[in-house]
């Protein structure tokens, strides 16, 4: 392995959050990477945004019990994802954010910076690392470099639920307007208070500035780009073509520790209702509204042969139409990752309703629990779910698509039994994070060796 040839490395990760502050895709990915590099004896630091940190002077360096890497919690940059401030501000040498990052590079002396995502962090930081001679690797997990909302999901997205590529600043502006209305309060650019509006302060121009910054970074800053699957890479490149020599395909993995001895499945009696589990956060891209519409629709609202279990934080206002007519709903609320196997042990079917998922962690967890899936096919689960074998897939563009898929399971218990058997056998399709990390570490060695050789 190349990394063994060049010796221990110093790695600096950037990500928008870490557990327990947030337990979702990129934070879990960054935490897994940092833990495993630190366990190898590498000096590892993670910079993440934390809402509890209000000022740059309050940045804290902490090490959680049982962890061997450093966490640097920094103030969130409110519009870091959208990049609505001009590119010149993002690398202002006098700004506190710039001074902090330059000092972090000086102290950590990383051999490599790995941007897991740059949401809520200054968009100019990767450029600063590259200018300092540090190679930068980027995991392309979301569309935040191309989309003003981070994920191209808005009321203007159309029946598929997400915007068709190519994504343009003009499309981004229509999505922002559709989401927040014409009276959306755009942030004022630093130094322009009381002055006349400048060209770059106009919403469309600001979005074009953001796109220009992304073009520069993907063109010259990121030395390697990591995609988890071919479908997501193809969608991305319909907007921003990439140098194929710098792209690596590394399939996502999951920490299988809590799944090595999953809770025993509880047999379902012939007359018992089917329990559907829906895990994830109730953001617009999660598809929770689709579930509300389906289970309050005419196909399901009067049936008593189903139960619906929400796992994770919920939006009471979003679920209100579902809770009123249907008392057959259970809200588990936030849970710890190690508790998920027990929550899923008493469920029968997993609902994967995400509108835009580039790496569908939830579907993988359903399969690890032996649950068949009712799924909206997205980039992140197309390689996992097979319609009629371990899943029932539906077309989100059909208004009753999800409801019909649910009814197919309810009306044919023999089908449910066959799907469950196949889902239990599909556990091997879920990759471990250790296998993923082996490829990541090899990539680090490749990048660092090439940089040292060029010197």
Secondary structure as UniProt FT lines:
FT   HELIX           2..6
FT   STRAND          10..15
FT   TURN            19..21
FT   HELIX           25..39
FT   TURN            40..41
FT   STRAND          43..49
FT   TURN            51..52
FT   HELIX           56..58
FT   STRAND          60..62
FT   TURN            65..66
FT   STRAND          70..74
FT   TURN            78..83
FT   HELIX           87..90
FT   TURN            93..94
FT   HELIX           96..108
FT   STRAND          112..115
FT   TURN            119..120
FT   TURN            123..124
FT   HELIX           125..131
FT   TURN            132..133
FT   STRAND          135..139
FT   TURN            144..146
FT   TURN            148..149
FT   TURN            155..156
FT   TURN            159..160
FT   HELIX           169..180
FT   TURN            182..183
FT   TURN            190..191
FT   TURN            193..194
FT   HELIX           199..201
FT   HELIX           203..216
FT   HELIX           217..221
FT   STRAND          222..227
FT   HELIX           230..237
FT   TURN            238..239
FT   HELIX           244..246
FT   STRAND          247..249
FT   HELIX           257..259
FT   TURN            260..261
FT   TURN            270..271
FT   STRAND          274..279
FT   HELIX           284..286
FT   HELIX           288..296
FT   TURN            298..302
FT   STRAND          306..312
FT   HELIX           316..325
FT   STRAND          329..333
FT   HELIX           337..339
FT   HELIX           340..345
FT   STRAND          349..352
FT   HELIX           361..368
FT   TURN            369..370
FT   STRAND          372..376
FT   TURN            379..384
FT   TURN            388..390
FT   STRAND          391..394
FT   TURN            396..397
FT   TURN            399..400
FT   HELIX           401..411
FT   HELIX           413..425
FT   HELIX           426..429
FT   HELIX           433..454
//
